[in-house]
Amino acid sequence: MDPRTTRLAEVLVHYSCGVKKGENLLVEGFGFEALDLIGEIVRIATRKGANVFYELRHDTLVRTLLQHANEDQIRAQAKHPLLQMKDMQCYIGIRAAANIAELADVPAQKQRWYTTHYRKPVHLEQRVRHTRWVGLRYPNNSMAQAARMPLQAFEDFYYSVCTMDYAAMSRAMNPLKRLMEKTDRVEIKGPGTDLSFSIKGLPAIKCDGKMNIPDGEIFTAPVRESMNGTVRFNAGSLLEGTVYGPIDLTFKKGKVVKAESGANTRKLNEVLDRDEGARYVGEFSFGINPHIHEPILDILFDEKIAGSFHMAVGNAYDECDNGNKSAIHWDLIQIQTPAFGGGEIRFDGKLIRKDGLFLPAALQGLNPEKLK
């Protein structure tokens, strides 16, 4: 057993979920390559006195189901997982997809049904709201290839990111949290971007290894109808087997009124038309993980890129609820480091971050050279 796997399992059980004796923990594996990590989680949590349950799923089987099932059959998929999730206090989800494009040819209507009837009730409404949960990926050849790295080099990168000192990161986030909670107007400028909105009265939430591994973001939400202007998300984004990017959105009174992504423009608009809330933004967040600098088409890594920000079209989180509800929550990323074109973010007219680096003295502890 790789000792790094054991260390990661300890982080997930003890720090991320804080599993306690007598609690129910569900470990859900997507793909079969993460059995070593799942086994270590089962061992550690069981020895701690928790009741551990595990499920193994695979995108190939999901694809087969969605291609052949009707809406009632897809709706039926949520019944038993929802009952199980209601009985859990903790949840760890581990994704080890062998092919990131496995669901690319599933019809849009089937994707919509699966999101509405399975993902929304089981995960967005039950798991996210009522368990202590953490989600992560498992290093495999698919991820290494997307990162354009040999597998061994990617594994070294992965474990350095996933087992960093998240408690120290959490302390460094406090000044930015306080500043965000005092801020009204946010202005963002950069290539293809001239955007403004309000975050007045909404809390800022630290993501410091409790819900995602790797972690490293602090998020809030825009006042729902305050967003105006244009934004270009320059990091590729993978959704349901399709890679989008760059994505250009135009907002008027909070709503996406124009959306373009090259050859995928039609599919992009189909996603945004799934329900009323899909064309509004439910999250605005800074990425601050000092070990992550390049996108690898994996949202758990890419949304944490140092010097980035991201917004999620769709559902707002309960911890920072701006009133927007949707069956989707899709994170879209703009990297503002010089290698990606730079950019500026202002709070109430004051320049807070330029070309990916925080400028106020109180926030400089979040810059990569200080946070590592």
N, C-alpha and C positions, 0 to 999 in steps of 0.2 A: 504494500500500500504506500503510495506517495505521501510523505508526511504533510505536503501542502494540501492534499485532499482532506486529511484529518483536520488540519487547522481551519480550512474553509468551513467544514461541517460544524466545528465548534463555534465559529463566528455566527453561522446561521441559527443554530439552536440556542446558544446562550445570549448573544448580543442582539441579533436582528429580531428574533421572535420572542426572546425571553421566556422560553418554554418552562412551565412549572409542573411539579409533580401532580399527577391526577388529571392534567389537561389532555384534550384530544388534539392531535397534530395530524394533518393530512399532508403527505408528501406526494406531489404529482409530477411524474416524469413524462416529458414529451420527446419521444425518441428513446432508443435503448442504450445509448452510449454512456449514460451517466450512472450506471448501476453501482460503480464504486462509491461515488459520492452519496447516492441514495442509501446504500448500505451503511455508510458511516453515520449518516443522519439518524437512521433507524437505531443503530447501536447506541449512539450517544444519548438520544432522546429517551430511549427505553430504559437505559441505565439511570437516567435522571428521574424516572418514575412516570413518564408520560405514556399515554396510550397512542401508539403510532399506527396510522393507516397509510397505505400507499396505493397509487393507481399509475398504470403505465399506458400512455396514449401514443399515437403515431400519426403524422400528417398524411401518410399514404392511405390509412384507413379512413381518416376524415374526408379526404378527397373522394374516395369511392362512395362513401355514404352520401355526400352532398351531390354528387353527380347523378345519383339514382333515386334519392328520397324526394317525396313531396313535402309540402309545408307542414302537414300534420305529423309526418314522421320525424321531421327536424324538430318540431316543437316538443315531441315526446322525449327527445334526448336530454332535456333539462330536468325531468321529473326526479329521477333518483339521485343525480349529482347535487341537485338543490337540497334535497332532504339530508344528504350526507354533509354538505357544507354547513347547514344550519346546526349541525351537531359538533362543529369544530370550533376550538378557541384559537388555533394557530394553523397556518398554511404555508408550505414552501413549494414553489413551482419551479421546476428545472427544465429548461428547453435545450434539446440537443438535436436540432433538425439537421438531417443529412443533406437536404436540398431546400434552400430557402424559397425556391419557386414552385414547390410541390402543389400549391393551391392556385397557381396562376390561371389555369383553364377552367376553374369552377365558375359557372355563370353568375353574373352580378346579382341576380334575384336570389339565387341560393345563398350567396354570401350575406345578403341582407337578412334573409330568414335566420341564418345561423347566428348572426350578430344579435338580432332582436330576440329570438326565442331561446338561445342558449347562453351566449356570452353575457348578455345584459343581466338576466335574472341570477345566474349562478355566480358570476364574477363581479360585475360592476355594482350590483345591488346587494348581494349577500356577502361574498368574500371580502371585497374592499371595505365595506361598511362595518362588518361585524366580526372580523377576525384580525389577529395580529399576523400580518402576512409579509412575505418577502418573495420576490421573483428574481431569477438569475438564469444565465446561459451556462452551458458546459462546453469547454474548449474541444473542438473537433476539427476535422479537415475542412468542413464547409465554412466554419468561421475563419479559420486561418487563411483559406483561399480568398474570402471576401476582404480580409485585411491585407492581402498580398504579402503574406509572411509564411515561412516554413512552420510546420506544426510545433516543433520544439520551441522556436522563438516566440510563437504566439502563446504557448502555454506559460512561458516565463513572464510575458507581458500580462497575461490574464491573472495569474496569481499575485503579481505585484499590485495590481489594481484592486483585486477583490479582497485582499487581506490587509490593506493599509490601515493606519490608525484613524478609524472613523470617529472616535471620541474626540481626538484633537481637531479634526475637521469640524466637528459640531461646534466646538468652542469658537473657532475662527469665524463661523457663520453669524454669530450673534450681532455684531455691529451692522451687517447688511440687513438682517431681519428687522432690527429697530428702525433703520433708515427707510426701508420699504413701507413699513407700517405708518410712517409719518408723511409719506409722499402722496401727492395728488396726481400730477401730470407726468407722463412718461413720453419722451420723444426719442425715436430711433432713426438714425440716418446711415446710409451706406449704399453700395452699388445696388440699384434697383429698389431702394428702400427709402421711404419718407413717410413715417407712420407716427401717429400720436393717439394716446388713450389715457384713461384715468384708472388708478388702482386705489382711489380714496376709500377708506373705511374697510378694506379687505385685509385679512391677516396674511402674513408671510410664513410659509411652512418650511422648516429645515428638513432636507432629505439627507440623512447622515448615516446610512447603512441599516435603517430599520425596516424599509420596505423594498428596496432594490439593492442588489449587489451586482456590479459595482454601483456606487452611489456618488453623490456630489452635485447637488443642485438645491436651489432655494426658490420656491415658487409662490406665486399669488395668482390672482385672476383679474382681468380687466372688468371695470364696470360694463355690464353686458352690451349696452348700446353706445359706448363712448369711442369705439375704435374707428378711425378714419385714416385713409391714405393707402399706400402701397407697401408691400414687403416681398422680398425675394428670399426664399429658403434655398440656400446654396449647397446644402448637404443632401445627398440622395436619401430617399425615404422608401422603405419597403412596407407595403401593405397588401396582405392577402395574396402574396406571390408575385406582385407587380412592383417594379422599381420605378419610382417617380423622381424627377429632378432635372434641372431646378424647378421649383414651383413658384409661380408669381400669383399673388392674391391682391385684389383691390377691395377695400372695405368702405362702406358708407353706413354711418350710424350703427356700427357694430357688426354688420352683416357682410359676408362675402358676396359682392355683386359681380365680380369677374374672377375667373380662375383659369390659369393656363399652365400646362406642363408638356409642351412639345407634342409628340405623337400620342401621349397619354392624356391629353386634355379632356377627351370625352369621358374616359374612365374616372378621371379626377372629379368631374362634375357629377357623375353618377354617385360617387361616394358622398359628395356634399349635398346631394338631393335625397339622402336616405330618410331624413326627417327634418323638422324645422330647426332643431338645435345644431345640426351639423354644419350650418353656415355661420355660426357664431363661435366665439373663442371661450373656452372654459379654463385655460391656464396660460400664464406667462411665467417663464422661469429662466434663471441664470445657470449655466453649466460651469462647474468649478473644479472638476477632478484634475489634479495636476499631472496625472500619468497618461491622460487621454488627449490626443492632439489631432487625430485624423479619423474621419468617419469610416466605419466598417460595415455599414448596412445592418447594424444591430442596434435597435433603439435604446436598449439598456446601457450600452456604451456611448452611443453617439449623442444622446441628450445630455451627457455629463461632460462633453468636451470642454476643456479649459478655454475660455475666451469666446464661448458661444452663448446664445440664448435660444430658447424654443418656445413655441406656442402650440397649444393643442386645440384644433377645431373639434367641437363637440362637447361632451359632458364635462361639467365642472366637478371637482372633488368635494365631498361633504365638508372637509376641513377648511375649504376656502370656496364657499358656494356663492357664485354670482347669479344664480338663478337659471343658468343654462342647463338644459337636460337633453340628452341624446343617447342613442344606442352606440355611438362611436366616441372614442377619445383618441385622436390621431396626432401624435407629436411631430412637429415640423421644425427643422433646425436651420438657423443661420449662424455660421462661424464668422467671427469678426477679427480674427488674427490677420496680420499683414499678408500671410501666404494666401488667404482667401479673400483679399480685397479690403480688409479693414472695416471700420464703422465706429459710430459714436452712439452712446446712450446718455440721455440727460434726465434728471429728476427735478421737476419744478424749475427748469431752466439751467440747472447746474450740471456740468459735465462730470459724470460718474465713472464711465468707462470709455476708453479710447483704444481702438485696435486690439481689443481683447484684454486689456489690463485696467484694473481699478486704479483710480487716481487719488481719491481722498486718503489721507494717512490712516484713518481708522479701518479702511477696507483693504489696504495693501497686503494684509496677512492672508488674503484669499488668492493672491497671484501665485502662479505655479512655483516660482523659486522660493517662496516663503512657506508654502503649504506642504511641499514634499517632505 
